[in-house]
């Protein structure tokens, strides 16, 4: 009497079929997961800007509706800026203190200063301080330029059409480890109409907080994307979103 051994394993063909099915399912799921991740990043970034915008509204209310300066005094071996204190020194090793920023007293804790879509861990990203400092830029026209004084927000002709803060970055080719041969992306802290410092990192859009308190996305000025790193989508916001003629008192 003979017994046939019971087959319990996969044949090579069956195994290849299973692997192919898994690969197909993964190819279908990855775009869905990527899109969901982008939506989460968009939501977090907009939430950050809403909190920063609310802090700005409170600051203006306490300061006769006057926009704060971009840059303040030099103290303790560094400089005060609107976003915090930044130590002077080599790129990527400078200390940073968020608590010395103009908006910090009006924020409930930290965590809203960086956008999750700004890839700080990318090999082509150059840190300014010892870690990620600030991922949003301030409309330099509101600040009255680099030296101020700031404009009166309550005298803007169209506060709902004037950007207060937005996603920002710049392409650096002049500070090591960046060079002309090795352009690198870095965080940046102001927006204006001549320079490409707005970062359209949300599907070629930039999240922006406006002077009336609302947050939305904005597109880039045609032809403004920095061609040194075109895949990073650094460019300029349309000038009409930054320049706004104040109403005479």
Secondary structure as a PSIPRED ss2 file (coil, helix, strand):
# PSIPRED VFORMAT (PSIPRED V4.0)

   1 X C   1.000  0.000  0.000
   2 X C   1.000  0.000  0.000
   3 X C   1.000  0.000  0.000
   4 X C   1.000  0.000  0.000
   5 X C   1.000  0.000  0.000
   6 X C   1.000  0.000  0.000
   7 X C   1.000  0.000  0.000
   8 X C   1.000  0.000  0.000
   9 X C   1.000  0.000  0.000
  10 X C   1.000  0.000  0.000
  11 X C   1.000  0.000  0.000
  12 X H   0.000  1.000  0.000
  13 X H   0.000  1.000  0.000
  14 X H   0.000  1.000  0.000
  15 X H   0.000  1.000  0.000
  16 X H   0.000  1.000  0.000
  17 X H   0.000  1.000  0.000
  18 X H   0.000  1.000  0.000
  19 X H   0.000  1.000  0.000
  20 X H   0.000  1.000  0.000
  21 X H   0.000  1.000  0.000
  22 X H   0.000  1.000  0.000
  23 X H   0.000  1.000  0.000
  24 X H   0.000  1.000  0.000
  25 X H   0.000  1.000  0.000
  26 X H   0.000  1.000  0.000
  27 X H   0.000  1.000  0.000
  28 X H   0.000  1.000  0.000
  29 X H   0.000  1.000  0.000
  30 X H   0.000  1.000  0.000
  31 X H   0.000  1.000  0.000
  32 X H   0.000  1.000  0.000
  33 X H   0.000  1.000  0.000
  34 X H   0.000  1.000  0.000
  35 X H   0.000  1.000  0.000
  36 X H   0.000  1.000  0.000
  37 X H   0.000  1.000  0.000
  38 X H   0.000  1.000  0.000
  39 X H   0.000  1.000  0.000
  40 X H   0.000  1.000  0.000
  41 X H   0.000  1.000  0.000
  42 X H   0.000  1.000  0.000
  43 X H   0.000  1.000  0.000
  44 X H   0.000  1.000  0.000
  45 X H   0.000  1.000  0.000
  46 X H   0.000  1.000  0.000
  47 X H   0.000  1.000  0.000
  48 X H   0.000  1.000  0.000
  49 X H   0.000  1.000  0.000
  50 X H   0.000  1.000  0.000
  51 X H   0.000  1.000  0.000
  52 X H   0.000  1.000  0.000
  53 X H   0.000  1.000  0.000
  54 X H   0.000  1.000  0.000
  55 X H   0.000  1.000  0.000
  56 X H   0.000  1.000  0.000
  57 X H   0.000  1.000  0.000
  58 X H   0.000  1.000  0.000
  59 X H   0.000  1.000  0.000
  60 X H   0.000  1.000  0.000
  61 X H   0.000  1.000  0.000
  62 X H   0.000  1.000  0.000
  63 X C   1.000  0.000  0.000
  64 X C   1.000  0.000  0.000
  65 X C   1.000  0.000  0.000
  66 X E   0.000  0.000  1.000
  67 X C   1.000  0.000  0.000
  68 X C   1.000  0.000  0.000
  69 X C   1.000  0.000  0.000
  70 X C   1.000  0.000  0.000
  71 X E   0.000  0.000  1.000
  72 X E   0.000  0.000  1.000
  73 X E   0.000  0.000  1.000
  74 X E   0.000  0.000  1.000
  75 X E   0.000  0.000  1.000
  76 X C   1.000  0.000  0.000
  77 X C   1.000  0.000  0.000
  78 X E   0.000  0.000  1.000
  79 X E   0.000  0.000  1.000
  80 X E   0.000  0.000  1.000
  81 X E   0.000  0.000  1.000
  82 X C   1.000  0.000  0.000
  83 X C   1.000  0.000  0.000
  84 X E   0.000  0.000  1.000
  85 X E   0.000  0.000  1.000
  86 X E   0.000  0.000  1.000
  87 X E   0.000  0.000  1.000
  88 X C   1.000  0.000  0.000
  89 X C   1.000  0.000  0.000
  90 X C   1.000  0.000  0.000
  91 X C   1.000  0.000  0.000
  92 X C   1.000  0.000  0.000
  93 X C   1.000  0.000  0.000
  94 X E   0.000  0.000  1.000
  95 X C   1.000  0.000  0.000
  96 X E   0.000  0.000  1.000
  97 X E   0.000  0.000  1.000
  98 X H   0.000  1.000  0.000
  99 X H   0.000  1.000  0.000
 100 X H   0.000  1.000  0.000
 101 X C   1.000  0.000  0.000
 102 X C   1.000  0.000  0.000
 103 X C   1.000  0.000  0.000
 104 X H   0.000  1.000  0.000
 105 X H   0.000  1.000  0.000
 106 X H   0.000  1.000  0.000
 107 X C   1.000  0.000  0.000
 108 X C   1.000  0.000  0.000
 109 X C   1.000  0.000  0.000
 110 X C   1.000  0.000  0.000
 111 X C   1.000  0.000  0.000
 112 X C   1.000  0.000  0.000
 113 X C   1.000  0.000  0.000
 114 X C   1.000  0.000  0.000
 115 X C   1.000  0.000  0.000
 116 X C   1.000  0.000  0.000
 117 X C   1.000  0.000  0.000
 118 X C   1.000  0.000  0.000
 119 X C   1.000  0.000  0.000
 120 X C   1.000  0.000  0.000
 121 X C   1.000  0.000  0.000
 122 X C   1.000  0.000  0.000
 123 X C   1.000  0.000  0.000
 124 X C   1.000  0.000  0.000
 125 X E   0.000  0.000  1.000
 126 X C   1.000  0.000  0.000
 127 X C   1.000  0.000  0.000
 128 X C   1.000  0.000  0.000
 129 X E   0.000  0.000  1.000
 130 X C   1.000  0.000  0.000
 131 X C   1.000  0.000  0.000
 132 X C   1.000  0.000  0.000
 133 X C   1.000  0.000  0.000
 134 X C   1.000  0.000  0.000
 135 X C   1.000  0.000  0.000
 136 X E   0.000  0.000  1.000
 137 X E   0.000  0.000  1.000
 138 X E   0.000  0.000  1.000
 139 X E   0.000  0.000  1.000
 140 X H   0.000  1.000  0.000
 141 X H   0.000  1.000  0.000
 142 X H   0.000  1.000  0.000
 143 X H   0.000  1.000  0.000
 144 X C   1.000  0.000  0.000
 145 X C   1.000  0.000  0.000
 146 X C   1.000  0.000  0.000
 147 X C   1.000  0.000  0.000
 148 X C   1.000  0.000  0.000
 149 X C   1.000  0.000  0.000
 150 X C   1.000  0.000  0.000
 151 X C   1.000  0.000  0.000
 152 X E   0.000  0.000  1.000
 153 X H   0.000  1.000  0.000
 154 X H   0.000  1.000  0.000
 155 X H   0.000  1.000  0.000
 156 X E   0.000  0.000  1.000
 157 X C   1.000  0.000  0.000
 158 X C   1.000  0.000  0.000
 159 X H   0.000  1.000  0.000
 160 X H   0.000  1.000  0.000
 161 X H   0.000  1.000  0.000
 162 X C   1.000  0.000  0.000
 163 X E   0.000  0.000  1.000
 164 X E   0.000  0.000  1.000
 165 X E   0.000  0.000  1.000
 166 X E   0.000  0.000  1.000
 167 X E   0.000  0.000  1.000
 168 X E   0.000  0.000  1.000
 169 X C   1.000  0.000  0.000
 170 X E   0.000  0.000  1.000
 171 X E   0.000  0.000  1.000
 172 X E   0.000  0.000  1.000
 173 X C   1.000  0.000  0.000
 174 X C   1.000  0.000  0.000
 175 X C   1.000  0.000  0.000
 176 X C   1.000  0.000  0.000
 177 X C   1.000  0.000  0.000
 178 X C   1.000  0.000  0.000
 179 X C   1.000  0.000  0.000
 180 X C   1.000  0.000  0.000
 181 X C   1.000  0.000  0.000
 182 X C   1.000  0.000  0.000
 183 X C   1.000  0.000  0.000
 184 X E   0.000  0.000  1.000
 185 X E   0.000  0.000  1.000
 186 X E   0.000  0.000  1.000
 187 X C   1.000  0.000  0.000
 188 X C   1.000  0.000  0.000
 189 X C   1.000  0.000  0.000
 190 X E   0.000  0.000  1.000
 191 X E   0.000  0.000  1.000
 192 X C   1.000  0.000  0.000
 193 X C   1.000  0.000  0.000
 194 X C   1.000  0.000  0.000
 195 X C   1.000  0.000  0.000
 196 X C   1.000  0.000  0.000
 197 X C   1.000  0.000  0.000
 198 X E   0.000  0.000  1.000
 199 X E   0.000  0.000  1.000
 200 X C   1.000  0.000  0.000
 201 X C   1.000  0.000  0.000
 202 X C   1.000  0.000  0.000
 203 X C   1.000  0.000  0.000
 204 X C   1.000  0.000  0.000
 205 X C   1.000  0.000  0.000
 206 X E   0.000  0.000  1.000
 207 X E   0.000  0.000  1.000
 208 X E   0.000  0.000  1.000
 209 X E   0.000  0.000  1.000
 210 X E   0.000  0.000  1.000
 211 X C   1.000  0.000  0.000
 212 X C   1.000  0.000  0.000
 213 X C   1.000  0.000  0.000
 214 X C   1.000  0.000  0.000
 215 X E   0.000  0.000  1.000
 216 X E   0.000  0.000  1.000
 217 X E   0.000  0.000  1.000
 218 X E   0.000  0.000  1.000
 219 X C   1.000  0.000  0.000
 220 X E   0.000  0.000  1.000
 221 X C   1.000  0.000  0.000
 222 X C   1.000  0.000  0.000
 223 X C   1.000  0.000  0.000
 224 X C   1.000  0.000  0.000
 225 X C   1.000  0.000  0.000
 226 X C   1.000  0.000  0.000
 227 X C   1.000  0.000  0.000
 228 X C   1.000  0.000  0.000
 229 X C   1.000  0.000  0.000
 230 X H   0.000  1.000  0.000
 231 X H   0.000  1.000  0.000
 232 X H   0.000  1.000  0.000
 233 X C   1.000  0.000  0.000
 234 X E   0.000  0.000  1.000
 235 X E   0.000  0.000  1.000
 236 X C   1.000  0.000  0.000
 237 X E   0.000  0.000  1.000
 238 X C   1.000  0.000  0.000
 239 X H   0.000  1.000  0.000
 240 X H   0.000  1.000  0.000
 241 X H   0.000  1.000  0.000
 242 X C   1.000  0.000  0.000
 243 X C   1.000  0.000  0.000
 244 X C   1.000  0.000  0.000
 245 X C   1.000  0.000  0.000
 246 X E   0.000  0.000  1.000
 247 X C   1.000  0.000  0.000
 248 X C   1.000  0.000  0.000
 249 X C   1.000  0.000  0.000
